[in-house]
């Protein structure tokens, strides 16, 4: 089992979420991370970061890179392959904070 898979087991559940919207400083939705196959791990990480830090700050992004574990190095080696990790790297590099808005499943 990978370190990322182990990290996911420790994060809060996401079954109550349809998505998380990431918002810029003006409140515009930049991207939605949906609760669907292929993005559920990212949704769990971003949800945990939002709950812990209140927003996706550069500090939160650093913690997110730790949680993504082995996928972080793969993202660095292959830009574009892991867009949700690439976003965290950009937030750190540019010292940007994104607000979040949860979309709850009904």
MILUMZA-665315 format. One record per residue: residue number from 0; chain; x, y, z of N, C-alpha, C in turn. Coordinates in nm, 4 decimals. Example, Ala and Ser with C-alpha at 12.3 -4.5 7.8 and 13.67 -1.06 7.14 Angstrom:
<marfis>
+-----+--------+----------+----------+----------+----------+----------+----------+----------+----------+----------+
| num | chaine |   n_east |  n_north |     n_up |  ca_east | ca_north |    ca_up |   c_east |  c_north |     c_up |
+-----+--------+----------+----------+----------+----------+----------+----------+----------+----------+----------+
|   0 |      A |   1.3190 |  -0.5690 |   0.7800 |   1.2300 |  -0.4500 |   0.7800 |   1.3200 |  -0.3300 |   0.7800 |
|   1 |      A |   1.2850 |  -0.2250 |   0.7080 |   1.3670 |  -0.1060 |   0.7140 |   1.2900 |   0.0030 |   0.7870 |
+-----+--------+----------+----------+----------+----------+----------+----------+----------+----------+----------+
</marfis>
This chain:
<marfis>
+-----+--------+----------+----------+----------+----------+----------+----------+----------+----------+----------+
| num | chaine |   n_east |  n_north |     n_up |  ca_east | ca_north |    ca_up |   c_east |  c_north |     c_up |
+-----+--------+----------+----------+----------+----------+----------+----------+----------+----------+----------+
|   0 |      A |   0.0847 |  -0.1188 |   0.0000 |   0.0000 |   0.0000 |   0.0000 |   0.0890 |   0.1248 |   0.0000 |
|   1 |      A |   0.0446 |   0.2270 |  -0.0701 |   0.1229 |   0.3492 |  -0.0789 |   0.1035 |   0.4353 |   0.0450 |
|   2 |      A |   0.1939 |   0.5270 |   0.0645 |   0.1829 |   0.6203 |   0.1757 |   0.0596 |   0.7090 |   0.1595 |
|   3 |      A |   0.0279 |   0.7497 |   0.0357 |  -0.0902 |   0.8315 |   0.0120 |  -0.2158 |   0.7569 |   0.0556 |
|   4 |      A |  -0.2260 |   0.6307 |   0.0201 |  -0.3428 |   0.5507 |   0.0591 |  -0.3540 |   0.5431 |   0.2113 |
|   5 |      A |  -0.2415 |   0.5292 |   0.2783 |  -0.2424 |   0.5275 |   0.4257 |  -0.2883 |   0.6620 |   0.4802 |
|   6 |      A |  -0.2411 |   0.7711 |   0.4200 |  -0.2805 |   0.9052 |   0.4648 |  -0.4304 |   0.9264 |   0.4477 |
|   7 |      A |  -0.4861 |   0.8780 |   0.3372 |  -0.6293 |   0.8959 |   0.3128 |  -0.7142 |   0.8310 |   0.4219 |
|   8 |      A |  -0.6698 |   0.7188 |   0.4716 |  -0.7450 |   0.6483 |   0.5762 |  -0.7581 |   0.7308 |   0.7028 |
|   9 |      A |  -0.6688 |   0.8256 |   0.7237 |  -0.6680 |   0.9085 |   0.8449 |  -0.7493 |   1.0372 |   0.8304 |
|  10 |      A |  -0.7948 |   1.0658 |   0.7094 |  -0.8661 |   1.1917 |   0.6837 |  -1.0161 |   1.1740 |   0.7046 |
|  11 |      A |  -1.0856 |   1.2845 |   0.7343 |  -1.2308 |   1.2774 |   0.7498 |  -1.2979 |   1.2278 |   0.6221 |
|  12 |      A |  -1.4116 |   1.1633 |   0.6385 |  -1.4881 |   1.1140 |   0.5252 |  -1.5420 |   1.2271 |   0.4387 |
|  13 |      A |  -1.5749 |   1.1929 |   0.3158 |  -1.6243 |   1.2938 |   0.2205 |  -1.7583 |   1.2552 |   0.1591 |
|  14 |      A |  -1.8228 |   1.1534 |   0.2113 |  -1.9478 |   1.1065 |   0.1497 |  -2.0571 |   1.2130 |   0.1515 |
|  15 |      A |  -2.0463 |   1.3096 |   0.2416 |  -2.1449 |   1.4170 |   0.2511 |  -2.1208 |   1.5297 |   0.1506 |
|  16 |      A |  -2.0105 |   1.5224 |   0.0770 |  -1.9745 |   1.6295 |  -0.0162 |  -2.0012 |   1.5910 |  -0.1608 |
|  17 |      A |  -2.0550 |   1.6857 |  -0.2362 |  -2.0655 |   1.6707 |  -0.3812 |  -1.9388 |   1.7258 |  -0.4464 |
|  18 |      A |  -1.8830 |   1.8322 |  -0.3862 |  -1.7634 |   1.8965 |  -0.4407 |  -1.7134 |   2.0018 |  -0.3424 |
|  19 |      A |  -1.5954 |   2.0503 |  -0.3694 |  -1.5414 |   2.1696 |  -0.3034 |  -1.5063 |   2.2667 |  -0.4156 |
|  20 |      A |  -1.5563 |   2.3884 |  -0.4045 |  -1.5197 |   2.4943 |  -0.4984 |  -1.4039 |   2.5726 |  -0.4389 |
|  21 |      A |  -1.3046 |   2.5999 |  -0.5213 |  -1.1920 |   2.6835 |  -0.4805 |  -1.2149 |   2.8219 |  -0.5384 |
|  22 |      A |  -1.2120 |   2.9229 |  -0.4523 |  -1.2463 |   3.0597 |  -0.4897 |  -1.1248 |   3.1509 |  -0.4798 |
|  23 |      A |  -1.1150 |   3.2458 |  -0.5721 |  -1.0089 |   3.3458 |  -0.5642 |  -1.0488 |   3.4547 |  -0.4646 |
|  24 |      A |  -0.9662 |   3.5558 |  -0.4529 |  -0.9895 |   3.6628 |  -0.3542 |  -1.1186 |   3.7392 |  -0.3811 |
|  25 |      A |  -1.1638 |   3.7413 |  -0.5066 |  -1.2876 |   3.8118 |  -0.5418 |  -1.4099 |   3.7213 |  -0.5310 |
|  26 |      A |  -1.3903 |   3.5967 |  -0.4918 |  -1.5019 |   3.5039 |  -0.4759 |  -1.5408 |   3.4286 |  -0.6018 |
|  27 |      A |  -1.4603 |   3.4405 |  -0.7076 |  -1.4877 |   3.3666 |  -0.8318 |  -1.4436 |   3.2217 |  -0.8159 |
|  28 |      A |  -1.5260 |   3.1292 |  -0.8661 |  -1.4902 |   2.9874 |  -0.8629 |  -1.3820 |   2.9617 |  -0.9672 |
|  29 |      A |  -1.2669 |   2.9163 |  -0.9204 |  -1.1565 |   2.8835 |  -1.0106 |  -1.1667 |   2.7401 |  -1.0586 |
|  30 |      A |  -1.2063 |   2.6523 |  -0.9683 |  -1.2155 |   2.5101 |  -1.0009 |  -1.3023 |   2.4423 |  -0.8965 |
|  31 |      A |  -1.3657 |   2.3342 |  -0.9379 |  -1.4403 |   2.2491 |  -0.8457 |  -1.3726 |   2.1126 |  -0.8437 |
|  32 |      A |  -1.3497 |   2.0614 |  -0.7246 |  -1.2999 |   1.9249 |  -0.7093 |  -1.4206 |   1.8421 |  -0.6696 |
|  33 |      A |  -1.4623 |   1.7544 |  -0.7595 |  -1.5864 |   1.6809 |  -0.7415 |  -1.5644 |   1.5468 |  -0.6732 |
|  34 |      A |  -1.6709 |   1.4997 |  -0.6106 |  -1.6692 |   1.3700 |  -0.5443 |  -1.7028 |   1.2633 |  -0.6486 |
|  35 |      A |  -1.6011 |   1.2279 |  -0.7263 |  -1.6178 |   1.1258 |  -0.8289 |  -1.4867 |   1.0487 |  -0.8414 |
|  36 |      A |  -1.4966 |   0.9323 |  -0.9003 |  -1.3791 |   0.8480 |  -0.9182 |  -1.2679 |   0.9276 |  -0.9864 |
|  37 |      A |  -1.1502 |   0.9168 |  -0.9320 |  -1.0347 |   0.9870 |  -0.9872 |  -1.0011 |   1.1157 |  -0.9160 |
|  38 |      A |  -1.0979 |   1.1721 |  -0.8417 |  -1.0696 |   1.2958 |  -0.7687 |  -1.1070 |   1.2871 |  -0.6214 |
|  39 |      A |  -1.1525 |   1.1708 |  -0.5761 |  -1.1940 |   1.1588 |  -0.4361 |  -1.0777 |   1.1746 |  -0.3391 |
|  40 |      A |  -0.9588 |   1.1286 |  -0.3763 |  -0.8426 |   1.1487 |  -0.2899 |  -0.8102 |   1.2959 |  -0.2754 |
|  41 |      A |  -0.8126 |   1.3678 |  -0.3861 |  -0.7877 |   1.5122 |  -0.3815 |  -0.8960 |   1.5828 |  -0.3016 |
|  42 |      A |  -1.0204 |   1.5418 |  -0.3206 |  -1.1300 |   1.6021 |  -0.2445 |  -1.1085 |   1.5817 |  -0.0954 |
|  43 |      A |  -1.0676 |   1.4625 |  -0.0557 |  -1.0431 |   1.4343 |   0.0861 |  -0.9299 |   1.5212 |   0.1407 |
|  44 |      A |  -0.8228 |   1.5360 |   0.0639 |  -0.7095 |   1.6187 |   0.1091 |  -0.7521 |   1.7644 |   0.1200 |
|  45 |      A |  -0.8136 |   1.8183 |   0.0159 |  -0.8539 |   1.9590 |   0.0176 |  -0.9579 |   1.9851 |   0.1273 |
|  46 |      A |  -1.0489 |   1.8915 |   0.1487 |  -1.1475 |   1.9065 |   0.2555 |  -1.0777 |   1.9131 |   0.3913 |
|  47 |      A |  -0.9830 |   1.8241 |   0.4129 |  -0.9076 |   1.8243 |   0.5390 |  -0.8317 |   1.9560 |   0.5562 |
|  48 |      A |  -0.7681 |   2.0033 |   0.4509 |  -0.6941 |   2.1295 |   0.4591 |  -0.7884 |   2.2447 |   0.4912 |
|  49 |      A |  -0.9046 |   2.2464 |   0.4282 |  -1.0022 |   2.3528 |   0.4543 |  -1.0505 |   2.3485 |   0.5985 |
|  50 |      A |  -1.0761 |   2.2288 |   0.6497 |  -1.1211 |   2.2164 |   0.7880 |  -1.0121 |   2.2571 |   0.8861 |
|  51 |      A |  -0.8884 |   2.2249 |   0.8539 |  -0.7766 |   2.2513 |   0.9449 |  -0.7303 |   2.3967 |   0.9398 |
|  52 |      A |  -0.7218 |   2.4538 |   0.8200 |  -0.6638 |   2.5862 |   0.8027 |  -0.7665 |   2.6951 |   0.7729 |
|  53 |      A |  -0.8896 |   2.6580 |   0.7404 |  -0.9928 |   2.7558 |   0.7099 |  -0.9901 |   2.8066 |   0.5667 |
|  54 |      A |  -0.8847 |   2.7773 |   0.4945 |  -0.8664 |   2.8149 |   0.3543 |  -0.7461 |   2.7356 |   0.3039 |
|  55 |      A |  -0.7231 |   2.7418 |   0.1739 |  -0.6047 |   2.6756 |   0.1200 |  -0.4948 |   2.7815 |   0.1108 |
|  56 |      A |  -0.4252 |   2.7976 |   0.2213 |  -0.3154 |   2.8932 |   0.2346 |  -0.1859 |   2.8273 |   0.1869 |
|  57 |      A |  -0.0796 |   2.9041 |   0.1721 |   0.0488 |   2.8410 |   0.1411 |   0.0896 |   2.7377 |   0.2472 |
|  58 |      A |   0.0617 |   2.7668 |   0.3732 |   0.0923 |   2.6702 |   0.4796 |   0.0092 |   2.5430 |   0.4621 |
|  59 |      A |  -0.1190 |   2.5595 |   0.4315 |  -0.2058 |   2.4440 |   0.4068 |  -0.1555 |   2.3658 |   0.2855 |
|  60 |      A |  -0.1119 |   2.4374 |   0.1828 |  -0.0614 |   2.3720 |   0.0621 |   0.0600 |   2.2857 |   0.0939 |
|  61 |      A |   0.1492 |   2.3341 |   0.1800 |   0.2661 |   2.2543 |   0.2192 |   0.2221 |   2.1250 |   0.2881 |
|  62 |      A |   0.1225 |   2.1346 |   0.3752 |   0.0697 |   2.0155 |   0.4423 |   0.0056 |   1.9231 |   0.3389 |
|  63 |      A |  -0.0654 |   1.9799 |   0.2425 |  -0.1257 |   1.8995 |   0.1373 |  -0.0227 |   1.8209 |   0.0583 |
|  64 |      A |   0.0907 |   1.8825 |   0.0290 |   0.1971 |   1.8125 |  -0.0433 |   0.2484 |   1.6947 |   0.0372 |
|  65 |      A |   0.2569 |   1.7105 |   0.1690 |   0.2957 |   1.5983 |   0.2554 |   0.1929 |   1.4857 |   0.2462 |
|  66 |      A |   0.0657 |   1.5211 |   0.2495 |  -0.0403 |   1.4204 |   0.2459 |  -0.0442 |   1.3464 |   0.1125 |
|  67 |      A |  -0.0180 |   1.4175 |   0.0027 |  -0.0160 |   1.3525 |  -0.1279 |   0.1039 |   1.2585 |  -0.1426 |
|  68 |      A |   0.1998 |   1.2691 |  -0.0538 |   0.3131 |   1.1770 |  -0.0412 |   0.3823 |   1.1511 |  -0.1752 |
|  69 |      A |   0.3857 |   1.0263 |  -0.2171 |   0.4613 |   0.9883 |  -0.3369 |   0.4088 |   1.0559 |  -0.4637 |
|  70 |      A |   0.2842 |   1.0975 |  -0.4632 |   0.2289 |   1.1646 |  -0.5810 |   0.2862 |   1.3051 |  -0.5988 |
|  71 |      A |   0.3347 |   1.3658 |  -0.4905 |   0.3936 |   1.4988 |  -0.4995 |   0.5192 |   1.4966 |  -0.5863 |
|  72 |      A |   0.6056 |   1.3988 |  -0.5638 |   0.7277 |   1.3899 |  -0.6451 |   0.6942 |   1.3603 |  -0.7907 |
|  73 |      A |   0.5919 |   1.2769 |  -0.8128 |   0.5495 |   1.2476 |  -0.9498 |   0.4966 |   1.3739 |  -1.0175 |
|  74 |      A |   0.4236 |   1.4554 |  -0.9413 |   0.3711 |   1.5813 |  -0.9961 |   0.4849 |   1.6765 |  -1.0314 |
|  75 |      A |   0.5859 |   1.6817 |  -0.9477 |   0.7007 |   1.7684 |  -0.9772 |   0.7741 |   1.7215 |  -1.1029 |
|  76 |      A |   0.7835 |   1.5900 |  -1.1194 |   0.8543 |   1.5335 |  -1.2345 |   0.7717 |   1.5402 |  -1.3628 |
|  77 |      A |   0.6385 |   1.5465 |  -1.3482 |   0.5494 |   1.5451 |  -1.4645 |   0.4420 |   1.6530 |  -1.4499 |
|  78 |      A |   0.4786 |   1.7799 |  -1.4681 |   0.3797 |   1.8877 |  -1.4550 |   0.2578 |   1.8624 |  -1.5438 |
|  79 |      A |   0.1407 |   1.8858 |  -1.4871 |   0.0164 |   1.8664 |  -1.5589 |  -0.0494 |   1.7318 |  -1.5334 |
|  80 |      A |   0.0272 |   1.6361 |  -1.4846 |  -0.0272 |   1.5024 |  -1.4590 |  -0.1183 |   1.5005 |  -1.3368 |
|  81 |      A |  -0.0882 |   1.5838 |  -1.2388 |  -0.1643 |   1.5899 |  -1.1135 |  -0.2057 |   1.7362 |  -1.0882 |
|  82 |      A |  -0.3090 |   1.7851 |  -1.1543 |  -0.3429 |   1.9274 |  -1.1452 |  -0.3756 |   1.9755 |  -1.0031 |
|  83 |      A |  -0.4309 |   1.8904 |  -0.9194 |  -0.4629 |   1.9339 |  -0.7836 |  -0.3379 |   1.9484 |  -0.6971 |
|  84 |      A |  -0.2333 |   1.8751 |  -0.7307 |  -0.1041 |   1.8929 |  -0.6636 |  -0.0321 |   2.0126 |  -0.7250 |
|  85 |      A |  -0.0371 |   2.0248 |  -0.8571 |   0.0234 |   2.1406 |  -0.9246 |  -0.0300 |   2.2705 |  -0.8645 |
|  86 |      A |  -0.1601 |   2.2727 |  -0.8355 |  -0.2228 |   2.3925 |  -0.7774 |  -0.1595 |   2.4260 |  -0.6424 |
|  87 |      A |  -0.1361 |   2.3248 |  -0.5599 |  -0.0738 |   2.3500 |  -0.4295 |   0.0672 |   2.4060 |  -0.4464 |
|  88 |      A |   0.1420 |   2.3510 |  -0.5403 |   0.2771 |   2.4020 |  -0.5669 |   0.2724 |   2.5486 |  -0.6101 |
|  89 |      A |   0.1745 |   2.5833 |  -0.6933 |   0.1595 |   2.7219 |  -0.7400 |   0.1213 |   2.8157 |  -0.6253 |
|  90 |      A |   0.0353 |   2.7694 |  -0.5357 |  -0.0040 |   2.8539 |  -0.4226 |   0.1161 |   2.8876 |  -0.3360 |
|  91 |      A |   0.2021 |   2.7896 |  -0.3147 |   0.3235 |   2.8128 |  -0.2350 |   0.4160 |   2.9084 |  -0.3091 |
|  92 |      A |   0.4396 |   2.8801 |  -0.4364 |   0.5317 |   2.9616 |  -0.5162 |   0.4871 |   3.1069 |  -0.5247 |
|  93 |      A |   0.3556 |   3.1288 |  -0.5385 |   0.3025 |   3.2640 |  -0.5574 |   0.2470 |   3.3263 |  -0.4295 |
|  94 |      A |   0.2560 |   3.2539 |  -0.3183 |   0.2070 |   3.3022 |  -0.1889 |   0.0600 |   3.3479 |  -0.1989 |
|  95 |      A |  -0.0230 |   3.2584 |  -0.2506 |  -0.1650 |   3.2869 |  -0.2734 |  -0.2495 |   3.1984 |  -0.1823 |
|  96 |      A |  -0.3624 |   3.2529 |  -0.1393 |  -0.4600 |   3.1777 |  -0.0605 |  -0.5894 |   3.1677 |  -0.1391 |
|  97 |      A |  -0.6468 |   3.0488 |  -0.1403 |  -0.7771 |   3.0272 |  -0.2028 |  -0.8797 |   2.9972 |  -0.0941 |
|  98 |      A |  -0.9956 |   3.0586 |  -0.1063 |  -1.1056 |   3.0272 |  -0.0159 |  -1.1756 |   2.9030 |  -0.0680 |
|  99 |      A |  -1.2523 |   2.8404 |   0.0173 |  -1.3243 |   2.7205 |  -0.0237 |  -1.4728 |   2.7370 |   0.0048 |
| 100 |      A |  -1.5508 |   2.6659 |  -0.0734 |  -1.6933 |   2.6584 |  -0.0478 |  -1.7351 |   2.5148 |  -0.0724 |
| 101 |      A |  -1.7885 |   2.4528 |   0.0307 |  -1.8332 |   2.3143 |   0.0184 |  -1.9663 |   2.3087 |  -0.0538 |
| 102 |      A |  -1.9811 |   2.2105 |  -0.1411 |  -2.1102 |   2.1784 |  -0.2026 |  -2.1508 |   2.0436 |  -0.1441 |
| 103 |      A |  -2.2593 |   2.0436 |  -0.0718 |  -2.2999 |   1.9230 |  -0.0007 |  -2.3884 |   1.8354 |  -0.0880 |
| 104 |      A |  -2.3716 |   1.7055 |  -0.0721 |  -2.4550 |   1.6079 |  -0.1429 |  -2.5910 |   1.6029 |  -0.0760 |
| 105 |      A |  -2.6928 |   1.5782 |  -0.1517 |  -2.8273 |   1.5691 |  -0.0960 |  -2.8745 |   1.4276 |  -0.0909 |
+-----+--------+----------+----------+----------+----------+----------+----------+----------+----------+----------+
</marfis>
